[in-house]
Amino acid sequence: MALFRATPLVLSLAAAWPAFADTASTMETVQVTAHRSEKPLAETAPNATVVSRHKLDDRLIRDIADVAKYEPGVDVATDPSRRGNAGWTIRGIDGNRILMLIDGVRLPEGYSGRPGIYESGRDAVELETLRAIDIVKGPTSSLYGSDAIGGVIGYRTLTADDFVPEEKGVGGSIKTFGASADHSWGAAGAVAAKSERGDLLLHYTRRNGHETQNQGQNAIQGPGRTEPNPKDWHSDNFLAKFGANASASNRLEFTLEQYQRSADADLLNQITARAPYSQAQDHTKRTRGTVAWKAKQLGPLDELTLKVYGQRLENSDTDISGVANGNRTFNDYSFEQKTVGLSLDAVQSFQALNAQHQLLWGVDLSSSDTSRPRSKYAITANNASSLMPGYPSKLFPDSKSDRLGLFVSDDIKFANGIVVSPSLRWDRYKMRPEMDAAYLLNNPNPQAVPSFSDQAFSPKLGISLPLADNYTAFAQLSSGFRAPPFDQANMVFVNRGMGYGYQVIANPNLKSETSRGIELGLKGKWNSFDFAATTFYNRYRDFISLVTLPPANGLMTSQYQNIGRTDIKGVEGRINWRFAPGWSTNASLAYAHGRNLQDNTHLREVAPLTAVWGARYDSDRFGGEALLRAAAAKKTDQPGQFGAPGYGTLDLTAYWKPAKQTVIRAGVFNLFDKKYWKDADVRNVSGSDPIDLYTQPGRNFSASVEYQF
């Protein structure tokens, strides 16, 4: 309650800022994810933020972990031993509870390689292809359905307009970049052309790198190792877009994208006397194709967009480890998810009830096929191989998931400036498992694994209230839901090996997770200053978690179950002050507190108090930015659990334009070589683990050179 007693003070301090100028009439960032349609960011609630191409470039951001570093309330967990970035956490909610989109198409889900552990994340997007990243915090199922229970990450890719702003012409860019943190380097090239009849964009990115450095000092081979495992990796991304203007109001768009990443790692921290070496080869490939028809002024509709898409993710995780007498064990674990879908979005404006309405309605329809086969081979010293007993197997059956969503939203603007935004979505979800011999190998006492189906209504109500010339208050009630995912509802696993003896049993009675949230916010904007502050309270029911059960048949037993209720509440705020020509400063912070109401324990996924302060200078030829990031110590209530100490780091970046079409950027990060841990990386780490393995890089450098034509 002290958190919410402090909130009026925060808002009143912001409101006390003198109105030293009239409202600025400057171009505003367009934000699209929160409302499925273009809308100025200033008109959205404070829970929505945009990371622009400009920020990605000037801050020399390499991956999604770098993006989250400067966004309080947002985290990306990273596995330092092998897997890399796992996925996004927003206000303490992570995994597949965060919906990820690219150009409006849902990205593949993450999956569990072992019960309760996300081994493969959702980091299969090339940041060089993006014009912006939209981050929406809190339940958003009223427009996006299942999996948006914790928030939405919306990637928007570049278009021909980003390289050729005029009506006709040819343009493009060539860019090279490198970073010392992972000894990586890469290049990106783009060419675009526009005419009255259409436009074309081709974009290619190549990256090469090694393991990300940390501040561990122990280089032994074995479980106590704290230096990173040696790794070589490379990635390629190709993006092609073609637009054909059939008429002034009709347009066809075609998109083809392919992302690939391969990594070879020596798993030195897994070496034991029984397994004198361990190596891994991991490969990810994501392919997406989209055809879209966009029409304007079609009968009573202002806009109509019909999109048909297909996407395929192929992951191959292989490793080989040595055992006694020169024998080896080879693991070949794969994951594949294929999705086809259709979406229709319609926008209609009209006057009614003394108000201006902008009605958005549409349909989402998709079908996904998911599979994770697992094979293990024994290889003798003379290279003869044989399939080991119990393989091939599957932790969960091949699953087909069908989604149907119908949604409607209305922005109702009254003459006095008040905007009321109700929205409602109905979803139907069905998952059909297909049991085969590989799945039944892990299910020695076959349990019935029935199809799962559920439907839900997800309402939302938002209100925007102008308080004065410069202030706008926001309030919104939101809801979310998530159907049980493929890898939890039907997971079965038995390990009778020496020293193990555990099993995971299926739970055909899982229910969908649901959430309800309330958010209150205030924004202010002047020529030289703007701020946003928000306080929120979200309650979640029937969260799915792996629960330990009494031993059965001599085996430790676990099962995914609905564990009851949890709640998360917090405050967030940010300010921007342009205090002199070319000079600006900004600050942002986030604090949240979460509880499992079932046993009254703290939610480990909720990050501690985090703040970012920056100062920036811009001119026609050069500029730079200083960014100070600070986090409080993480308090834990579980015996032996490691909590990340508090820390502060300083990053410095600069750019120089030696010629009109050339930009050189450079940055030094963690300037004072601070040893620190990112809380998201150590959620499951105990004090007895080699904790220095999870430290972040010390002082490191990045640079890029870009030529635009």
ABEGO torsion letter per residue (X at the ends): XAAAAAAAAAAAAAAABBBABBBBBBBBBBBAAAAGBBBBAAABBAABBBBBAAAAAAAGBABAAAAAAABBGBBBBBBAAAAEBAEBBBGGBBEAABBBBBGGBBBBBBBBABBGBBABBABABBAAABABBBBBBEBAAAAAEBGAAAEBBBBBBBBAAAABABABEBBEBBBBBBBAAAGBBBBBBBBBBBBAAEBBBBBBBBBBBBBBBBABABABBEAABABBBBBBBBBBBBBBBBBBBABAABBBBBBBBBBBBBBBBBBAAABBAABABBBBBBBBBBBBBBBBBBBBGBEABABBBBBBBBBBBBBBBBBBBBBBGGBBBBBBBBBBBBBBBBBBBBBBBBBBGGBBBBBBBEBBBBBBBBBBBBBBBBBBAAGBBBBBBGOBBBABBBBBBBBBBBBBBBBBBBAAGBBBBBBBBBBBBBBBBBBBAAAAAABABBBBBBBBBBBBBBBBBBBBBBABAABBBBBBBBBBBBBBBAAAAABBBBBABBGBGBBBBBBAABBBBBBBBBBBBBBBBBAABBBBBBBBBBBBBGBBBBBBBBBBGGBBBBBBBBAEBBBBBBBBBBBBBBABBGBBBBBBBBBBBBBBAAAGBBBAABBBBBBBBBBBBBBAABBBBBBBBBBBBBBBABBGBBBBBBBBBBBBBBBBBABAABBBBBBBBGAAGBBBBBAAAAAABBAABBAAAABBBBBBBBBBBBBBX
